Amino acid sequence: MRAITWVKERGGEFAEIELGFGELRAGGVAVSGEPVPYRLEYELNCQDGFITHRLSVRAWGAGWGRHLELTRNPGNGWAIDAGSDGDPGVPGPPAGGDPAALADALDCDLGECPVTNTMPVLRRGLLRGGDPAEFVMAFVRVPWLAVTPALQRYTHLRSGPAFEPGLPWPGPLSVIRYESGSFSADVTFDAEGVVVDYPGLGRMA
């Protein structure tokens, strides 16, 4: 189990992450002031090669709240349970989405959350190199908790040497380019596949 904090350009996040034997379990809390001040809490369970099994999220602010339960069953596909109350005062999409549209996705991607970049990187062995890989993700837009499919591409760029003990990341670092639509970022991962630095989002503290 690792406890990690990311200092973000638009807030901060704390998560506890457990990795091993093709499984990832994480729970975390994030805060931000954009597009409205909000607090978000999540629980994530991935199994059988880091494939998403369940993502549970709650987001709330002054006078409003939203929740999302996103689950995937290998035999039955995705299921979505979502709801909202109150008015954040800023237009946004409704919570939830169409589970049928996610049929090709194995992973969730919680917006603004560094944890959900780990699963595709580890499943395809991208820390060590290899060909670029494309994934359809169940993308969760925050703080609205709206779910839509998103095509994303990960490309290994380089790996660096081991770093001194005592730093918040173990062993060597790998830089992997993330692309989705017109957006791209060269994201740095540690030897366990956890995000160290995500330009435009935040950095491990």
N, C-alpha and C positions, 0 to 999 in steps of 0.2 A: 504494500500500500504506500502510495506517495501522496503527500499534501503539497499542492502547488498554487502559487499566486501569479497571476498575470496583471501587470499594470498596463492598462489600455489607454488609447488616445481619447476614448469616449467614456471611460469609467474604469472598472476593475472586475476581476473574477477570482474566486477561490474554488478549488476542486480537490477532491480526494479520488485517486485513480488506482485501480487494481488491474494489472495486466498479466497474462500468462496463459499458455496452452490454447491459443486461439480465442481467448475470451477477454473482454474488457468490461469492467464495471466502474461507474463513476457517479459521483453526486457533487453538485456544485451550486454556487450562488453568484450572481452577477448583478451589478448596478450600472446604470447609465443615465445620462440626462438628455439623450436624443433617441427618437424624435420628441419624447416627453420623458420626464423623470420616472424611472421605474426600477423595481427590484424583480429579479427572476431567479427561480430555483428549479433545478432539474435532477432527474435520476435517469441513468442510461445503463442498459444491459445489452451486451453484444456477445454472441456465442458462435460456435462452429465456424471458425475462421474469421472472427470479428464482424460477423453479420448482425445487423441490428435485430434485436428481439423486442425491445421495449424502450420507449422514450416517454417520460412523464415530465411535463413542464407546467409551472404556474408563473404568471407575470401579473404584477399589480402596481398601481400608483394611487394618486389622490382621487378617491371616489370611483375607481374602476378596477376590474380584475378579469383575467382570462385564464383558462386551463386547457391543456391538451394531453391526451393519452394516445400515443402512436405505437401500434404493435404490428409485428410481422410474424406470420406463421408460414412455414415452408409449404404447407399443403393448401392453405386458404388465402394467402396473400396478406395485404395490409388491411388494418382496421383503424379507424379514427373516431375518437370520442372527444368532443370539444365544446366549450361554452364560454360565455362572457356575461358580465354585468357591469353596469355603470357606463359612463362616457368619459374617455380620456381627453376630449376636447380637440383632438386632432384626427382628421380622416385617416382611415386605415381599413384593410381588408378584414372580413370576418374570420374568426378562429376556425380551424379545421380545413377541410378540403375534400377532394374526390379520391378515395382510396384506389379506385380502378386506374387512375392516371399514374399511379406509382408502381405498376406491375413489374417494370423492368429494374426497379431499384432494390439494392441489397442494403444500402446504408441510409441513415438519416444524416442531415447536416443542419445543426442548430445554428442559426445566424449569430455572428459575433462570438462564437464559442470555439476556442482552439482545440478542445478535446475531440470534436467530431472530424477533424482532419486526420486523426490517427488511424482509423479503421482501414480506409482504402490503401494507405501507405504500407501498413503492415501486411495486409492480405496479399498484396502484389509484390512484396519484397523490394519496394522502391528505395529503401535506405541503402541498398547495396548496388543499385544501378538498374539496368534493364531498360526495356523499351517504354516509351510513354504509354500511359493507360488512361482510358476514358471510362467514366462511371456516370450512371444515372442516379441521382440522389433525391431522397425525400427532403426537400429544403424547407426549413421552418423559419419563416420571417419573424423577427422579434421587433417590438414586444407583442405584435399582433397575434402570433402563433398560427398564422395561415400556412398551409402546407401545399407545395407545388413541386412537380418534378423539375430537376435542373441537371443539365449535362455539364460535367466537369472533367478537366484533363489535368493529370499529374505527370510531370517530367523530371526525372532525376538529373541534376546539373553537376553536382560534385559532392565529395565527402572530404572532411578535414581530419587532422590528427587528433589524438586524445588530448584532453585538457587537464589542467591541474585539479587535484582533489580539493573538495571544499566548495566548488562552484555548484549552483543549483541543478546542473545537468550532468549525467554520467557519460563518460567516454567520448568518442568522436561525434562530430556533428555532420549532418547531411543537409544539403540545400536542394529543395524540390520546388519546381515552378508549378504554381496552381493557376489554372485558367478556367473562367466561366463567363461566357458571353464576351463582352469587351473588357472585362476585368482580369488582371493577372498580378501575381505577387510571387516573389522568390522567398519561400518560407523555409526557415531553418528548424530542423528536428534533431533531438538528441538520439542517443544510441537505442533507446527504448521506443522511439517513434512518437515522442511527445513534443509538441511545438515549443521551441525556445524563443523564436522571434518571427513575428508575422507583420511585415511592413504594412502600415495603414491600419492595423488592428491593435497590436500590443506585444509586450515582451515579458518573458518569465522573470520574476523578481528573485 
